[in-house]
Amino acid sequence: MIFGYLYTIKTREMTLQQLEYIIAVARLKHFAKAADYCEVTQPTLSAMVQKLEDELGIKIFDRRRQPIEPTQSGRGIIEQAKRVVAAARQLHAKAEEEKQSITGVFNIGVLPTIAPYLVPRFFPQLMKRHPEMDVRVTEMKTADMKKALRQGELDAGILARIDGLEEMTCEPLFFEQFFAYVAEGDALFANSSIRTADLAGEYLWLLDEGHCFSDQLVKFCGLKAARRSKRSYNLGSIETFMRIVESGKGVTFIPELATLQLTDCQKRLVRPFALPVPTREIVMMTAPGFVRHTLLSLLTEAIRNAVPQEMLKLRKTQQGI
């Protein structure tokens, strides 16, 4: 089937590059953003998309709508394009792995609750040691990461292990415990540690549903009713909620790696959980059929070397959630 796709591309003179362009426009819903992502000028991308539309005799995008949306016919073309591009990438990946090469584009997704604290610890150093590598990092939630892996848009993902990943291959990276971050004026500030029972009635700053970081804590601590902060601040991030706590309001939660970036003043607001400490397992996830094991092993080793060694195993005082 792959050869049939490639034969069609050749005889009709369309290119994989054109298919990548329409996929980028469909994902980003904007021609200029798609051009930046594809590292071409907007006129070049627009002209190539127009040429493909003319060749197929189909309008792939409704340019009158903002943001840009595919037409009904265009949706089918884009889905087919994704399959063709994924097949071509798989062919290229197999060739690279046969040579045990670490060159070529490697797309990796990282959870937003992991990326700010992990990526700076290993990524710049890795790029300095291996300038020939072309690793591209995108922050995304778990559901989006799984979808992108299935469609061949990502090569791997770094996320917290949760239920529902059984179809994927997950390589353990490290274990990361949770900490409470408590405003100085809060009643819990006097506590040396935080029990789950202490959180009842507290003003908690929690990430939205769909963030496994928040979902895991809600489940562990029994915080299903603790949503009052949503009325004050919808959406948000760990860093935003930390700034609110520092300004004197409520409690939020932070991952272990985040504590390594804090100033002495900020560390005063950190409180550990009472035993057993809720802990998440961070894994490297790949889809069935993944072949670029040489490059992945290099990434995995770099990550494990970048975190404190005690985080490589689940400790007796911790409980995986």
JOPEHU-V88186 format. One record per residue. N is the residue number from 0. OMEGA is omega in whole degrees, -180 to 180 (* if undefined). D_FIRST is the distance of its C-alpha to the first C-alpha in Angstrom with 1 decimal. Layout:
# JOPEHU-V88186
n-><N N>
omega-><OMEGA OMEGA>
d_first-><D_FIRST D_FIRST>
This chain:
# JOPEHU-V88186
n-><0 1 2 3 4 5 6 7 8 9 10 11 12 13 14 15 16 17 18 19 20 21 22 23 24 25 26 27 28 29 30 31 32 33 34 35 36 37 38 39 40 41 42 43 44 45 46 47 48 49 50 51 52 53 54 55 56 57 58 59 60 61 62 63 64 65 66 67 68 69 70 71 72 73 74 75 76 77 78 79 80 81 82 83 84 85 86 87 88 89 90 91 92 93 94 95 96 97 98 99 100 101 102 103 104 105 106 107 108 109 110 111 112 113 114 115 116 117 118 119 120 121 122 123 124 125 126 127 128 129 130 131 132 133 134 135 136 137 138 139 140 141 142 143 144 145 146 147 148 149 150 151 152 153 154 155 156 157 158 159 160 161 162 163 164 165 166 167 168 169 170 171 172 173 174 175 176 177 178 179 180 181 182 183 184 185 186 187 188 189 190 191 192 193 194 195 196 197 198 199 200 201 202 203 204 205 206 207 208 209 210 211 212 213 214 215 216 217 218 219 220 221 222 223 224 225 226 227 228 229 230 231 232 233 234 235 236 237 238 239 240 241 242 243 244 245 246 247 248 249 250 251 252 253 254 255 256 257 258 259 260 261 262 263 264 265 266 267 268 269 270 271 272 273 274 275 276 277 278 279 280 281 282 283 284 285 286 287 288 289 290 291 292 293 294 295 296 297 298 299 300 301 302 303 304 305 306 307 308 309 310 311 312 313 314 315 316 317 318 319 320>
omega-><179 -178 176 177 -176 178 179 180 -177 -174 180 175 172 -177 174 180 178 179 177 179 -178 176 -180 179 180 -178 -174 176 -177 -176 -178 179 178 179 177 -179 -179 178 173 177 179 178 179 -180 -179 -179 -179 177 178 179 179 178 179 -178 -179 -177 -177 171 -177 -177 172 -176 180 -178 175 1 -178 178 175 170 179 177 -178 -179 179 178 -178 179 177 179 179 -180 180 -179 178 179 179 179 179 178 179 -180 179 179 179 -179 176 179 -174 -177 174 177 -178 -178 177 -177 -178 176 179 176 178 178 177 -170 -175 -174 -179 -173 179 -177 -176 -169 180 -180 180 180 178 -180 -177 -178 179 180 177 -180 -178 -173 176 175 178 179 -175 -177 179 179 179 -180 -179 177 179 -176 178 179 175 174 -178 179 176 -175 176 179 176 174 176 -180 -172 -178 -178 172 -177 178 180 177 179 180 -174 -180 179 174 172 177 -165 177 -176 -179 -178 -179 -178 -179 -179 -179 176 176 -175 172 179 179 -180 -173 178 179 179 175 -173 174 -174 174 -179 174 -175 171 -176 177 -180 -178 -180 -180 179 180 -177 -173 -178 -174 -174 -179 -175 -178 -177 -177 -180 179 -179 -175 178 -174 -178 -179 177 -177 178 -179 175 180 179 178 179 178 171 -177 166 -176 170 -177 -178 178 -175 -178 179 -178 -179 -180 -173 172 179 180 180 -179 177 -176 -177 176 177 172 172 -178 -5 -175 178 -172 177 176 179 -175 171 -174 175 -179 175 -180 179 -175 -172 -175 180 -179 -179 179 178 178 -178 179 180 180 -179 178 -175 -180 177 -174 180 179 -177 178 175 -177 -177 -178 -174 176 178 180 *>
d_first-><0.0 3.8 5.4 5.0 6.5 8.9 9.9 10.8 12.7 14.5 15.6 16.8 18.4 17.4 17.2 15.9 19.6 20.0 17.3 19.2 22.4 21.5 20.4 23.8 25.7 24.3 25.3 28.6 29.6 31.5 30.8 33.3 32.1 28.5 29.8 31.8 28.9 26.8 29.9 30.3 33.0 32.7 33.2 30.3 27.9 29.3 29.0 25.4 24.5 26.7 25.1 21.6 23.3 25.1 22.0 20.2 23.6 23.3 25.6 23.5 26.7 30.1 32.4 35.5 34.9 35.8 34.0 31.0 28.8 25.5 26.1 24.7 22.1 21.5 20.6 17.5 16.6 17.5 15.4 12.2 13.6 14.1 10.6 9.7 12.9 12.6 9.5 11.6 14.7 13.4 12.8 16.2 17.8 17.0 18.6 21.5 22.1 22.2 25.0 26.5 26.7 27.9 27.0 24.3 24.2 24.5 24.8 27.0 28.5 32.1 34.2 37.0 39.5 38.5 37.6 41.1 42.6 40.0 38.2 41.5 42.4 39.5 37.4 39.9 41.0 37.5 36.8 40.1 39.4 35.9 35.8 32.6 30.7 29.1 29.1 29.0 30.7 30.4 32.7 31.2 32.0 30.4 28.4 27.0 26.2 24.2 22.2 21.5 20.5 18.0 16.5 16.5 19.5 21.8 21.7 24.8 27.6 31.3 32.9 35.4 34.3 34.5 33.5 29.9 28.2 27.5 23.7 24.0 25.5 28.9 31.1 34.8 36.3 39.8 42.0 43.7 46.6 47.7 51.0 53.1 54.2 57.5 59.7 63.1 64.9 62.9 64.7 62.1 62.9 65.7 63.5 62.6 59.5 57.7 57.4 54.9 58.0 59.4 56.6 57.8 59.2 58.0 56.5 53.0 50.6 47.1 43.7 41.9 40.0 36.5 37.7 37.5 40.6 42.7 41.1 41.9 45.5 46.1 45.1 47.1 50.2 50.2 50.2 48.6 51.5 51.8 50.3 53.4 52.2 49.4 52.1 53.3 50.0 46.6 43.6 44.9 44.0 45.7 47.4 48.7 50.1 51.7 53.6 54.8 56.1 57.8 59.5 61.1 59.0 57.4 55.0 51.4 49.2 47.7 45.6 47.2 45.7 47.2 50.6 50.4 50.3 53.4 56.8 59.9 60.8 57.4 57.5 60.7 58.5 56.2 56.9 55.1 54.3 56.6 55.3 52.6 50.9 47.6 44.8 41.1 38.6 36.5 33.1 30.1 27.0 23.4 20.3 18.6 16.4 18.9 19.5 22.2 25.1 27.4 27.7 27.8 30.7 32.6 32.3 33.4 36.3 37.4 37.5 39.4 41.9 42.4 43.7 47.1 46.8 48.3 45.2 42.9 44.2 45.2 49.0 51.4 52.6 49.2 47.2 43.5 42.4>
